[in-house]
Amino acid sequence: MNHDNQETMETRVPPVPGAVWCDSCDSWCLPPGICRCNNR
């Protein structure tokens, strides 16, 4: 495993507590589920 990309691949720290990261939007969603990208 390459640990050079640790900052990007590991844990993303939300700017606000409870925020959920959207991989599709490449952005934060708060409250969780408000982002349509989270819909499956």
Long-range contacts (C-beta under 8 A, 24 or more apart in sequence): none
